Amino acid sequence: MLTPSHTHWSLALLLAFTSLAQGETSAPRSRRSPVYKNAFQQPLPIPAIKEPLATYTHPDTGVPIDFYQLEVKDFEKQFYPELKKAKVKGYDGTFPGPTFRVEKGRETVVRLVNRASNTSNLHLHGSYSRSPWDGWADDVVKSGEYKDHYYPNSVNGRTIWYHDHSNHFDAVNVYSGLFGMYQIIDSKLDEKIGIPSGPKYDIPLILSSHYFTADGDLTDESKEKSSIYGDTWLANGQIQPFLQVEPRKYRFHVLNGAVSRTLNFTIEDANQAISFSVIGSDSGIMASPASTKSLVATMAERWEIVVDFAPYAGKSLTMRATNMWSDMEFADSDKIMQFRVGGAPGPASRYVDQKSALPERFAGVDAQFPVDRISATRDFKMVSHMDLMWGINSYHMDDPMKRVLMRPPLGTIEKLIFRRMSSGTGSTSYWTHSIHLHLVDMKIVSRRKEDPTKLDGRDYLESYEKNAVKDIILLGSNEVVEVLAKYQPYPGVYMWHCHNAVHEDNGMMAVMNVTRLKDFGYTELDSQLEDPMDQRFRAQKYTGTDIEDVKTKILPGFAKLKAYPDPHKLEEFENKYWSSKSLPSAEESGENVVPNTDPDKQAMHNSHHGTATSTGTSPQSTTAPGAHGNHHGS
């Protein structure tokens, strides 16, 4: 890939965004990528469905465990028909990777084989994965190695995704194509609430934003320290495709897979935005659908929408992206894709009455958070430094003595306050952040402006956010957002970070240790799986996959771990535990977000001496195993 001309833009970016922060406006920049001359001429690619290679039934629970193999490859892909192919990376040699459609209740083991030239790893974003299989940033898979990942898929149906999470290389790896969709399907719920389901009317839609060189290659963004905005949207890896649809309801699983860009998208008929229904968010179907004419989606955020094309038979509709806040705006970069609506509907889906509107509430969906037992309030500042090093409360992921910023006891609920700050000035930052907590579901409580006198920022919740359960929180320019976070269902050491992957790679990532409860008494949770760098599950040299060995050794071995007790029963047990206990004190929950380094020193000492258990509710008794991955080696 060619070296871009913008690698020395950092100072210019700072000056430009400083002007924006002071209320000035600027015209869109000229595109860096070539003009695309084939708009709406290529069909929307639908990623292939990933199929398992073997299945084993858990002898104790009867739960099927499916085995998949996912291979990281270097390859070339044509983006501009008249230009040369681009050098990219992809799972199974596709961009984006194949789609997993896993029925709720089926566990999976995904073997990641790295056949590419660079180091990689795998994070299943939105899964309640135990720590050793969560994709810890230093738990890497080198070229020629493999690692098996064990996933539960036992929560509610939801749209999640998988992507690279390598420390310092996440941004360039995802930018180059290492991402794909993973859907946990709840067929019974889909049928009960009457929403489109199945491959024809239930469409994955992965949006990503890129720059291209004059000859059609992806730009080299390896030296970028601020953001990789991109000036060209891709839909499922295609520039400005079209999708032929029938005049009926369709369901779309929308993922913003861009490295750094937030968008507000509309679907337009002759430049007039049409209404569509938002039915699901990061963590599954919402209790009530919300009608809207535009939808804000930040990096890594997922929304499920239902679009009724019936009123637009014979027409062509356009999906457009509007620039948000301080994200760099480019001219002629707003068109994402086209929907071509046919003249007659096909056979009705067995789940959908085409003539009826969606119900006001979805029966059987409960997204409520208990608000009467908030155990702590934490205040986090997403800090941008003038040297373009990023941090959270001025701490960085590569500082092993200070990066454990939270030690919440298992089963507790906390209020988290997120805001921005520019280091050295004390002023509200102009950057947009997308905040992701691994393992944890969140619910937005409120949003307000940091400075009410400024135009930037919102002081309200969007209609579709009010009933949404999230694992991504958008922190827009001049905004303060308060959320509830529920630390369930499993204990362990996990990352949390800004999902602008450039910020994440350059320090804006921290660690939380969801600690065990001393007197919990839930014996099914006794397996020691809190250490994300557990040597039992690290990458190994790849010499081939023996399916018979998978059936007789690998899958039975994972089953014996009893890694995933029923999360619903476990949540009930945790809720019952706290209903009879006093909520933890500030000292016990580690409410002070400026951490005492002594527990971390003890944690590093323990990690060098084989400690792999996180116990107790007090920071002083929390060992935070694996929280210092740099000291485990990689």
Number of C-alpha atoms within 10 A of each C-alpha: 14 13 13 17 11 14 13 11 13 17 12 11 14 16 12 16 22 16 14 16 22 12 11 10 12 11 8 13 12 12 17 19 20 16 14 14 11 13 15 19 13 14 16 22 17 18 21 12 14 17 15 16 12 16 18 20 17 17 11 9 10 10 14 17 25 22 24 20 20 20 18 26 22 19 16 17 18 16 19 20 11 12 14 15 17 21 17 23 28 26 27 20 22 24 23 30 28 22 20 22 16 20 15 19 19 19 24 22 23 19 18 23 29 25 21 19 13 16 19 30 28 27 21 23 25 27 25 23 25 26 23 25 26 27 28 24 26 21 29 24 23 21 18 17 19 26 23 23 24 23 22 21 22 20 18 17 23 25 28 26 24 21 26 28 28 24 22 19 21 24 29 23 26 24 29 22 26 29 28 27 26 24 19 22 24 20 14 11 17 18 15 12 18 19 22 25 21 14 12 11 19 18 18 24 24 26 21 30 23 20 23 24 19 15 15 22 23 24 24 20 22 17 13 19 19 22 20 24 20 25 24 24 23 23 25 23 25 23 25 26 22 24 19 13 22 23 23 26 24 21 23 20 21 24 28 23 32 28 27 30 29 30 22 14 20 25 24 19 15 11 11 12 18 18 16 21 20 25 26 29 27 26 25 26 28 24 21 23 24 21 16 17 14 19 22 19 23 29 28 33 27 28 26 25 23 23 17 19 23 19 10 18 17 15 15 18 24 22 18 22 21 17 19 20 20 21 20 20 22 18 12 14 21 19 21 25 26 23 23 21 22 19 14 13 16 11 8 13 19 12 16 20 15 18 9 8 10 19 11 10 14 19 12 10 15 12 16 11 15 11 11 7 16 16 20 21 19 16 15 17 16 28 28 25 16 14 12 18 20 28 25 25 21 20 23 24 28 19 13 21 21 22 27 29 23 24 25 27 28 26 25 21 24 22 21 18 18 22 23 27 22 18 21 10 10 10 14 18 25 25 23 25 28 24 25 26 25 26 26 23 22 25 23 21 15 15 21 16 20 21 14 13 7 13 13 22 20 19 16 13 14 14 14 21 18 17 22 26 24 25 26 29 25 24 24 26 26 27 24 22 23 21 19 24 22 21 24 22 26 26 27 30 31 29 23 20 25 29 29 28 31 27 29 26 27 22 26 29 29 27 24 20 29 31 30 24 19 12 8 14 11 12 8 12 17 13 12 15 23 27 28 28 31 20 12 7 14 19 20 14 14 15 9 8 11 9 13 10 11 18 19 11 12 17 23 17 12 17 22 11 12 15 20 22 17 14 16 14 11 19 17 12 17 19 17 12 16 16 11 8 8 10 17 20 13 13 13 20 23 24 22 15 16 17 19 16 14 13 20 24 17 18 24 23 14 17 23 14 9 12 17 20 24 26 23 20 23 23 25 15 15 23 27 33 30 31 31 28 20 16 14 16 10 14
